[in-house]
Amino acid sequence: MSKNKKIANKTSVDAPPATKASQTSPASGLPFGKSNFQFMLIGIGVILAGFIIMTLDKEEFGFGFLGITLGPIVVFCGFMIELYAILKKKA
């Protein structure tokens, strides 16, 4: 009988210590934080503003300053904001 107790105690003592990952709480379900989503919404707004700027051009086929230069630059800035929002670490 005492031999069984020693075996039972030995297995519980020799168990490997819990790893640090198992001690922490599971991550929240979302990969992005509140600030990431705010930057994403700002980026979508800037992209839409760029397309609206392109439609405001009065030149034929949109070949004026608004349609060829300013609008695409604003759209590109919106995509850069989106890229930043995706790559930014959650706070």
C-alpha positions in Angstrom: 0.0 0.0 0.0 2.8 2.4 0.9 4.4 1.6 -2.5 1.3 2.8 -4.3 1.3 6.1 -2.4 5.0 6.7 -3.3 4.2 6.1 -7.0 1.2 8.4 -6.9 3.3 11.1 -5.1 6.2 10.7 -7.4 4.1 11.2 -10.6 2.5 14.4 -9.2 5.9 15.8 -8.1 7.7 14.9 -11.3 5.1 16.6 -13.5 6.6 19.3 -15.7 5.9 22.9 -14.6 3.2 24.7 -16.4 4.4 26.8 -19.2 4.0 30.6 -19.2 1.6 30.5 -22.2 -0.8 28.2 -20.4 -0.8 30.5 -17.3 -1.9 33.6 -19.3 -5.5 34.2 -20.1 -6.6 33.5 -23.7 -6.4 36.4 -26.1 -9.5 38.4 -26.8 -11.2 37.2 -30.0 -10.5 40.3 -32.1 -7.1 40.8 -33.7 -7.5 44.6 -33.8 -8.1 47.2 -31.0 -10.3 50.2 -30.9 -7.7 52.5 -32.4 -7.1 50.1 -35.3 -10.8 50.3 -36.2 -10.8 54.1 -35.9 -7.9 54.4 -38.3 -9.6 52.0 -40.7 -12.7 54.2 -40.7 -10.6 57.3 -41.3 -8.8 55.5 -44.1 -12.1 54.6 -45.8 -13.3 58.1 -45.4 -10.2 59.5 -47.1 -10.5 57.0 -49.9 -14.1 58.0 -50.5 -13.1 61.7 -50.4 -10.5 61.0 -53.0 -13.0 59.4 -55.4 -15.4 62.2 -54.8 -12.7 64.7 -55.6 -12.0 62.9 -58.9 -15.7 63.2 -59.9 -15.7 66.9 -59.3 -13.3 67.6 -62.2 -15.0 69.7 -64.9 -12.5 68.8 -67.7 -13.5 66.4 -70.4 -13.0 62.7 -69.3 -11.6 64.0 -65.9 -8.3 65.1 -67.3 -8.0 68.2 -65.2 -6.0 68.7 -62.0 -8.7 67.2 -59.7 -9.1 64.0 -61.7 -5.5 63.3 -62.6 -3.5 64.7 -59.7 -5.3 65.6 -56.5 -7.9 62.8 -56.4 -5.4 59.9 -56.8 -3.0 61.4 -54.3 -5.8 61.6 -51.7 -6.9 58.0 -52.5 -3.3 56.8 -52.1 -3.0 58.5 -48.7 -6.2 56.7 -47.7 -4.7 53.4 -48.6 -1.6 54.2 -46.6 -3.8 55.0 -43.6 -5.4 51.6 -44.1 -2.0 49.9 -44.2 -1.0 51.6 -41.0 -4.2 50.6 -39.3 -3.6 47.0 -40.2 0.0 46.9 -39.2 -0.4 48.9 -36.0 -0.2 46.8 -32.8 -3.2 46.6 -30.6 -2.9 48.9 -27.6 
